[in-house]
Amino acid sequence: MASFSVVTNIASVNAQANLYQTNRNLNTTLTRLSSGLRINYSGDDAAGLGVANGYRSDLATLNQGILNANDGLSSLQIKDGALNNVSQLLDRLSTLATQAASGSTTDASRTILNNEFQDVLSEINRETTVANLNTSTGFSVFLSNNGTNGTISGTIAAVTTSTLGISSLAITAQGAATTAVSTIRAAIDTLATSQGKVGDLENRLNFAISLAQSQVVNDTAAESRIRDANIAQESANLTKYNILNQSGIASLAQANNSSSAVLALLR
């Protein structure tokens, strides 16, 4: 049996409740469409927000790590260039020593050759000092996504005429020049050790950068799936909630008018 009341309008209360929920959903949809984000407030998806923030933190760490590695790579390339120059200077020393070791070379010529020989030795020390290779140095770069297993390190041995064993060489005499040729050959092998370490570190950094860039892509995609709004879905929701909002307002107006119909019973 139907019940009629002018004190409590149940239909109006129901319409208001539904209209409130529709407006709430409509505001959420508009916020997502305007920001491009599915999660704008913690209440939108508390668990998802925590996961997305974790990915964002990893991305910040990875991106800075890539910058660290590129800076380290630049430093190594400077050293690599200097070592390559030293290798060429050793070749020049070997050429001069070989020429001075020949019996057809006069003492006067050996003096001239030795002057250049000493200048080349000085140039080796100058270039290794400029490239910070004159002392044994530790090299370290940090690149990680979570703070663990991120250190790439090594020690680059000092490269000077002393460490190469050629600082006291002279080619003013045939016998000394002959000795210099074999000593310089040994120095080339010693130099190769430092060049190998620099090359090893460069390769490690390149591989580490490649991995980090791959992780950046994957973490960005993972965060996007959680945090970003699905524009196609939200556009459909906007249409739906606009229609529900209009129909809810119309229904509320009808519910409010229904009370006045009860007064007809009193006439």
MARZAMAR-150546 format. One record per residue (C-alpha): residue number from 1; residue in one letter; x, y, z. Coordinates in Angstrom, 2 decimals, always signed. Layout:
+-----+---+---------+---------+---------+
|   k | r |      px |      py |      pz |
+-----+---+---------+---------+---------+
| NUM | A |       X |       Y |       Z |
...
+-----+---+---------+---------+---------+
REM end
This chain:
+-----+---+---------+---------+---------+
|   k | r |      px |      py |      pz |
+-----+---+---------+---------+---------+
|   1 | M |   +0.00 |   +0.00 |   +0.00 |
|   2 | A |   +1.49 |   +3.37 |   -1.01 |
|   3 | S |   +2.38 |   +5.91 |   +1.70 |
|   4 | F |   +2.14 |   +9.67 |   +1.09 |
|   5 | S |   +3.84 |  +12.33 |   +3.21 |
|   6 | V |   +4.45 |  +16.08 |   +2.99 |
|   7 | V |   +7.01 |  +15.97 |   +5.85 |
|   8 | T |   +9.57 |  +13.53 |   +4.43 |
|   9 | N |  +10.10 |  +13.32 |   +0.68 |
|  10 | I |  +11.88 |   +9.99 |   +0.27 |
|  11 | A |  +12.06 |  +10.33 |   -3.52 |
|  12 | S |  +13.79 |  +13.70 |   -3.17 |
|  13 | V |  +16.29 |  +12.31 |   -0.64 |
|  14 | N |  +17.13 |   +9.44 |   -2.98 |
|  15 | A |  +17.50 |  +11.81 |   -5.93 |
|  16 | Q |  +19.81 |  +14.09 |   -3.92 |
|  17 | A |  +21.99 |  +11.12 |   -2.87 |
|  18 | N |  +22.32 |   +9.87 |   -6.42 |
|  19 | L |  +22.97 |  +13.38 |   -7.73 |
|  20 | Y |  +25.71 |  +13.88 |   -5.13 |
|  21 | Q |  +27.43 |  +10.66 |   -6.23 |
|  22 | T |  +27.11 |  +11.64 |   -9.88 |
|  23 | N |  +28.62 |  +15.07 |   -9.24 |
|  24 | R |  +31.48 |  +13.49 |   -7.30 |
|  25 | N |  +32.24 |  +11.11 |  -10.17 |
|  26 | L |  +31.90 |  +13.94 |  -12.69 |
|  27 | N |  +34.40 |  +16.10 |  -10.76 |
|  28 | T |  +36.84 |  +13.17 |  -10.57 |
|  29 | T |  +36.55 |  +12.61 |  -14.31 |
|  30 | L |  +37.08 |  +16.30 |  -15.08 |
|  31 | T |  +40.15 |  +16.37 |  -12.80 |
|  32 | R |  +41.64 |  +13.34 |  -14.54 |
|  33 | L |  +41.01 |  +14.75 |  -18.00 |
|  34 | S |  +42.47 |  +18.16 |  -17.12 |
|  35 | S |  +45.57 |  +16.74 |  -15.40 |
|  36 | G |  +46.09 |  +13.65 |  -17.52 |
|  37 | L |  +46.55 |  +11.64 |  -14.32 |
|  38 | R |  +44.38 |   +8.85 |  -12.94 |
|  39 | I |  +45.75 |   +9.44 |   -9.43 |
|  40 | N |  +45.50 |  +13.08 |   -8.37 |
|  41 | Y |  +44.85 |  +12.53 |   -4.67 |
|  42 | S |  +45.85 |   +9.76 |   -2.29 |
|  43 | G |  +42.23 |   +8.68 |   -2.03 |
|  44 | D |  +42.06 |   +7.97 |   -5.76 |
|  45 | D |  +44.25 |   +4.86 |   -5.32 |
|  46 | A |  +46.29 |   +4.77 |   -2.12 |
|  47 | A |  +48.04 |   +1.49 |   -2.88 |
|  48 | G |  +48.71 |   +2.41 |   -6.49 |
|  49 | L |  +50.12 |   +5.79 |   -5.47 |
|  50 | G |  +52.70 |   +4.13 |   -3.23 |
|  51 | V |  +53.83 |   +1.83 |   -6.04 |
|  52 | A |  +53.93 |   +4.69 |   -8.58 |
|  53 | N |  +55.97 |   +6.85 |   -6.22 |
|  54 | G |  +58.44 |   +3.98 |   -5.83 |
|  55 | Y |  +58.91 |   +3.86 |   -9.60 |
|  56 | R |  +59.32 |   +7.65 |   -9.70 |
|  57 | S |  +62.03 |   +7.48 |   -7.04 |
|  58 | D |  +63.83 |   +4.72 |   -8.97 |
|  59 | L |  +63.67 |   +6.87 |  -12.11 |
|  60 | A |  +65.24 |   +9.83 |  -10.33 |
|  61 | T |  +68.06 |   +7.60 |   -9.06 |
|  62 | L |  +68.61 |   +6.00 |  -12.46 |
|  63 | N |  +68.65 |   +9.29 |  -14.37 |
|  64 | Q |  +71.21 |  +10.79 |  -12.00 |
|  65 | G |  +73.24 |   +7.58 |  -12.21 |
|  66 | I |  +73.31 |   +7.88 |  -16.01 |
|  67 | L |  +74.61 |  +11.44 |  -15.64 |
|  68 | N |  +77.26 |  +10.16 |  -13.20 |
|  69 | A |  +78.32 |   +7.48 |  -15.67 |
|  70 | N |  +78.51 |   +9.91 |  -18.57 |
|  71 | D |  +80.65 |  +12.27 |  -16.49 |
|  72 | G |  +82.91 |   +9.36 |  -15.58 |
|  73 | L |  +83.07 |   +8.29 |  -19.22 |
|  74 | S |  +84.18 |  +11.79 |  -20.22 |
|  75 | S |  +86.93 |  +11.68 |  -17.61 |
|  76 | L |  +88.11 |   +8.30 |  -18.88 |
|  77 | Q |  +88.09 |   +9.50 |  -22.49 |
|  78 | I |  +90.42 |  +12.36 |  -21.52 |
|  79 | K |  +92.79 |   +9.84 |  -19.97 |
|  80 | D |  +92.41 |   +7.53 |  -22.96 |
|  81 | G |  +93.35 |  +10.32 |  -25.34 |
|  82 | A |  +96.39 |  +11.21 |  -23.26 |
|  83 | L |  +97.51 |   +7.58 |  -23.13 |
|  84 | N |  +97.16 |   +7.30 |  -26.88 |
|  85 | N |  +99.37 |  +10.38 |  -27.25 |
|  86 | V | +101.93 |   +8.85 |  -24.89 |
|  87 | S | +101.93 |   +5.71 |  -27.05 |
|  88 | Q | +102.72 |   +7.80 |  -30.11 |
|  89 | L | +105.44 |   +9.67 |  -28.21 |
|  90 | L | +107.00 |   +6.34 |  -27.27 |
|  91 | D | +107.00 |   +5.44 |  -30.94 |
|  92 | R | +108.91 |   +8.65 |  -31.61 |
|  93 | L | +111.39 |   +7.83 |  -28.85 |
|  94 | S | +111.89 |   +4.39 |  -30.35 |
|  95 | T | +112.52 |   +5.92 |  -33.77 |
|  96 | L | +115.08 |   +8.37 |  -32.40 |
|  97 | A | +116.84 |   +5.67 |  -30.38 |
|  98 | T | +116.98 |   +3.32 |  -33.37 |
|  99 | Q | +118.48 |   +6.05 |  -35.51 |
| 100 | A | +121.07 |   +6.87 |  -32.82 |
| 101 | A | +121.94 |   +3.17 |  -32.43 |
| 102 | S | +123.10 |   +2.96 |  -36.02 |
| 103 | G | +126.86 |   +2.94 |  -36.57 |
| 104 | S | +126.51 |   +5.35 |  -39.47 |
| 105 | T | +125.17 |   +8.06 |  -37.15 |
| 106 | T | +127.78 |  +10.53 |  -35.96 |
| 107 | D | +128.18 |  +11.74 |  -32.39 |
| 108 | A | +127.13 |  +15.23 |  -33.46 |
| 109 | S | +123.94 |  +13.80 |  -34.94 |
| 110 | R | +123.32 |  +11.78 |  -31.79 |
| 111 | T | +123.51 |  +14.99 |  -29.76 |
| 112 | I | +120.82 |  +16.54 |  -31.93 |
| 113 | L | +118.72 |  +13.38 |  -31.72 |
| 114 | N | +119.14 |  +13.28 |  -27.95 |
| 115 | N | +117.92 |  +16.89 |  -27.64 |
| 116 | E | +114.64 |  +15.90 |  -29.24 |
| 117 | F | +114.64 |  +12.66 |  -27.24 |
| 118 | Q | +114.75 |  +14.60 |  -23.96 |
| 119 | D | +112.06 |  +17.00 |  -25.18 |
| 120 | V | +109.77 |  +14.06 |  -25.93 |
| 121 | L | +110.38 |  +12.67 |  -22.44 |
| 122 | S | +109.38 |  +16.05 |  -20.98 |
| 123 | E | +106.26 |  +16.11 |  -23.15 |
| 124 | I | +105.22 |  +12.70 |  -21.84 |
| 125 | N | +105.39 |  +13.98 |  -18.25 |
| 126 | R | +103.55 |  +17.18 |  -19.18 |
| 127 | E | +100.65 |  +15.40 |  -20.91 |
| 128 | T | +100.21 |  +12.78 |  -18.20 |
| 129 | T | +100.14 |  +15.55 |  -15.57 |
| 130 | V |  +97.47 |  +17.46 |  -17.52 |
| 131 | A |  +95.37 |  +14.29 |  -17.78 |
| 132 | N |  +95.90 |  +13.51 |  -14.08 |
| 133 | L |  +97.80 |  +10.34 |  -14.91 |
| 134 | N | +100.99 |  +11.30 |  -13.09 |
| 135 | T |  +99.83 |   +9.52 |   -9.92 |
| 136 | S |  +97.95 |   +6.28 |   -9.35 |
| 137 | T |  +94.27 |   +7.23 |   -9.05 |
| 138 | G |  +91.15 |   +5.45 |   -7.96 |
| 139 | F |  +88.14 |   +5.71 |  -10.23 |
| 140 | S |  +84.57 |   +5.26 |   -8.99 |
| 141 | V |  +81.10 |   +5.92 |  -10.43 |
| 142 | F |  +77.74 |   +5.16 |   -8.78 |
| 143 | L |  +74.87 |   +4.02 |  -10.97 |
| 144 | S |  +71.99 |   +2.10 |   -9.40 |
| 145 | N |  +68.21 |   +1.99 |   -9.36 |
| 146 | N |  +67.83 |   +1.05 |   -5.69 |
| 147 | G |  +71.12 |   +1.98 |   -4.00 |
| 148 | T |  +72.71 |   -1.47 |   -4.20 |
| 149 | N |  +75.38 |   -2.95 |   -6.47 |
| 150 | G |  +75.85 |   +0.42 |   -8.15 |
| 151 | T |  +79.58 |   +1.11 |   -7.81 |
| 152 | I |  +81.82 |   +0.73 |  -10.84 |
| 153 | S |  +85.40 |   +1.24 |   -9.76 |
| 154 | G |  +89.02 |   +0.55 |  -10.56 |
| 155 | T |  +92.54 |   +1.88 |  -10.09 |
| 156 | I |  +94.46 |   +3.46 |  -12.95 |
| 157 | A |  +98.21 |   +3.11 |  -12.54 |
| 158 | A | +100.39 |   +6.20 |  -12.80 |
| 159 | V | +101.99 |   +6.87 |  -16.17 |
| 160 | T | +105.18 |   +8.95 |  -16.14 |
| 161 | T | +108.64 |   +8.51 |  -17.58 |
| 162 | S | +109.63 |   +7.15 |  -14.15 |
| 163 | T | +106.89 |   +4.50 |  -13.96 |
| 164 | L | +107.63 |   +3.58 |  -17.56 |
| 165 | G | +111.31 |   +3.20 |  -16.70 |
| 166 | I | +112.56 |   +5.65 |  -19.32 |
| 167 | S | +113.25 |   +8.82 |  -17.29 |
| 168 | S | +117.04 |   +8.38 |  -17.27 |
| 169 | L | +117.48 |   +7.31 |  -20.89 |
| 170 | A | +119.81 |   +9.16 |  -23.22 |
| 171 | I | +120.97 |   +8.36 |  -26.75 |
| 172 | T | +124.22 |  +10.34 |  -27.00 |
| 173 | A | +126.19 |   +7.10 |  -27.41 |
| 174 | Q | +125.57 |   +4.10 |  -29.64 |
| 175 | G | +125.46 |   +1.59 |  -26.79 |
| 176 | A | +123.05 |   +3.75 |  -24.75 |
| 177 | A | +120.83 |   +4.16 |  -27.78 |
| 178 | T | +120.75 |   +0.40 |  -28.31 |
| 179 | T | +119.72 |   -0.11 |  -24.68 |
| 180 | A | +117.06 |   +2.61 |  -25.04 |
| 181 | V | +115.36 |   +0.74 |  -27.89 |
| 182 | S | +114.71 |   -2.36 |  -25.73 |
| 183 | T | +113.79 |   -0.24 |  -22.69 |
| 184 | I | +111.22 |   +1.73 |  -24.69 |
| 185 | R | +109.74 |   -1.53 |  -25.98 |
| 186 | A | +109.22 |   -2.65 |  -22.38 |
| 187 | A | +107.68 |   +0.74 |  -21.57 |
| 188 | I | +105.10 |   +0.20 |  -24.32 |
| 189 | D | +104.02 |   -3.03 |  -22.59 |
| 190 | T | +103.78 |   -1.19 |  -19.26 |
| 191 | L | +101.69 |   +1.54 |  -20.87 |
| 192 | A |  +99.36 |   -1.10 |  -22.27 |
| 193 | T |  +98.38 |   -2.08 |  -18.71 |
| 194 | S |  +97.04 |   +1.41 |  -17.97 |
| 195 | Q |  +95.38 |   +1.62 |  -21.37 |
| 196 | G |  +93.72 |   -1.74 |  -20.74 |
| 197 | K |  +92.33 |   -0.61 |  -17.38 |
| 198 | V |  +90.93 |   +2.60 |  -18.87 |
| 199 | G |  +89.38 |   +0.65 |  -21.75 |
| 200 | D |  +87.90 |   -1.87 |  -19.32 |
| 201 | L |  +86.27 |   +0.89 |  -17.26 |
| 202 | E |  +84.94 |   +2.60 |  -20.40 |
| 203 | N |  +83.32 |   -0.64 |  -21.57 |
| 204 | R |  +81.79 |   -1.29 |  -18.15 |
| 205 | L |  +80.32 |   +2.21 |  -18.05 |
| 206 | N |  +78.88 |   +1.88 |  -21.55 |
| 207 | F |  +77.18 |   -1.41 |  -20.64 |
| 208 | A |  +75.93 |   +0.07 |  -17.35 |
| 209 | I |  +74.48 |   +3.10 |  -19.13 |
| 210 | S |  +72.75 |   +0.84 |  -21.65 |
| 211 | L |  +71.16 |   -1.22 |  -18.86 |
| 212 | A |  +70.11 |   +1.89 |  -16.92 |
| 213 | Q |  +68.46 |   +3.40 |  -20.00 |
| 214 | S |  +66.53 |   +0.18 |  -20.51 |
| 215 | Q |  +65.41 |   +0.31 |  -16.87 |
| 216 | V |  +64.33 |   +3.93 |  -17.29 |
| 217 | V |  +62.09 |   +2.95 |  -20.21 |
| 218 | N |  +60.55 |   +0.02 |  -18.32 |
| 219 | D |  +60.06 |   +1.93 |  -15.05 |
| 220 | T |  +58.52 |   +4.88 |  -16.91 |
| 221 | A |  +56.07 |   +2.55 |  -18.63 |
| 222 | A |  +55.22 |   +0.86 |  -15.31 |
| 223 | E |  +54.59 |   +4.19 |  -13.57 |
| 224 | S |  +52.52 |   +5.42 |  -16.51 |
| 225 | R |  +50.23 |   +2.38 |  -16.36 |
| 226 | I |  +49.48 |   +3.15 |  -12.71 |
| 227 | R |  +49.49 |   +6.95 |  -12.58 |
| 228 | D |  +48.29 |   +8.15 |  -16.01 |
| 229 | A |  +44.64 |   +8.50 |  -16.92 |
| 230 | N |  +43.05 |   +6.45 |  -19.69 |
| 231 | I |  +41.77 |   +9.38 |  -21.76 |
| 232 | A |  +39.45 |   +7.23 |  -23.89 |
| 233 | Q |  +37.80 |   +5.77 |  -20.79 |
| 234 | E |  +37.56 |   +9.11 |  -19.01 |
| 235 | S |  +36.02 |  +10.74 |  -22.10 |
| 236 | A |  +33.32 |   +8.06 |  -22.07 |
| 237 | N |  +32.82 |   +8.64 |  -18.32 |
| 238 | L |  +32.45 |  +12.38 |  -18.92 |
| 239 | T |  +29.60 |  +11.78 |  -21.35 |
| 240 | K |  +27.96 |   +9.31 |  -18.97 |
| 241 | Y |  +28.15 |  +11.51 |  -15.88 |
| 242 | N |  +27.00 |  +14.61 |  -17.76 |
| 243 | I |  +23.87 |  +12.73 |  -18.83 |
| 244 | L |  +23.34 |  +11.32 |  -15.32 |
| 245 | N |  +23.82 |  +14.80 |  -13.85 |
| 246 | Q |  +21.17 |  +16.30 |  -16.11 |
| 247 | S |  +18.73 |  +13.44 |  -15.52 |
| 248 | G |  +19.41 |  +13.60 |  -11.77 |
| 249 | I |  +18.56 |  +17.30 |  -11.66 |
| 250 | A |  +15.37 |  +16.64 |  -13.62 |
| 251 | S |  +14.44 |  +13.75 |  -11.30 |
| 252 | L |  +15.08 |  +15.89 |   -8.22 |
| 253 | A |  +12.77 |  +18.57 |   -9.61 |
| 254 | Q |  +10.04 |  +15.98 |  -10.19 |
| 255 | A |  +10.54 |  +14.53 |   -6.70 |
| 256 | N |  +10.20 |  +17.98 |   -5.14 |
| 257 | N |   +7.00 |  +18.58 |   -7.08 |
| 258 | S |   +5.48 |  +15.27 |   -5.98 |
| 259 | S |   +4.81 |  +16.59 |   -2.45 |
| 260 | S |   +2.52 |  +19.26 |   -3.77 |
| 261 | A |   +0.40 |  +16.57 |   -5.44 |
| 262 | V |   -0.44 |  +15.15 |   -1.99 |
| 263 | L |   -2.23 |  +18.40 |   -1.14 |
| 264 | A |   -4.88 |  +17.51 |   -3.74 |
| 265 | L |   -6.16 |  +14.89 |   -1.29 |
| 266 | L |   -7.11 |  +17.70 |   +1.14 |
| 267 | R |   -9.31 |  +19.53 |   -1.34 |
+-----+---+---------+---------+---------+
REM end
